[in-house]
Amino acid sequence: MSIADKVIESAFESDEAFQHTLLKVIKEDLGLTAIEFSEHSSIPPSTLYKLMSGNREPNLRTMRQIVKTIKKLEGNEGGEFIAVIASRLVLDNIKETKRKVHGNLCTIREYAATSMEEAIIAAVRAEREGARALVCAPIVSPTVEKIIKIPVSAIMPKDSLLEAIENVARKLEME
């Protein structure tokens, strides 16, 4: 269930559920202050504070604006997300599914690939699904950049590379 769906569901449940859910969504799920959400939604801060404190019920227009803004920030409006193509092992270590970049909340969508061919196919699929940008391994990024029109950045695993070299060096010592 998306964040926007949670807000809609809570509005039908009760005023208290809506108040609690809206507060949680803005602060925890989206990582914003009420003022920041107000700027994104064009809903006056005083209105948001009244809604979150239970001193006001949302009218239909305000509710639509809240849901529209959450969907936009969540990355579900028009496919606003950054695609990450990597092995399942790497993807399992990604802790965040959203990241604040230059004041905007970006959704991170994972695409697992076990070969260069799968990575290229995943890149094309991510672009078709609405990815705004793509992050992938340096071995495949030059090819992907020739095929898709969105910005591509290569993963530069400096720390993990050094750890892998140390691990293999220890294995050599054991032989």
Buried (B, 14 or more C-beta within 10 A) or exposed (E): EEBBBBBBEBBEEEBEBBBBBBBBBBBEBBEBEBEBBBBBBEBEBEBBBBBBEEEBEBEEEBBEBBBBBBBBBBBBBEBBBBBBBBBEEBBEEEEEEBEBEEEEBBBBBBBBBEEEEBBBBBBEEBBEEBBBBBBBBEEBBEBBBEEBEBEBBBBEBEEEEEEEEEEEEEEEEEE
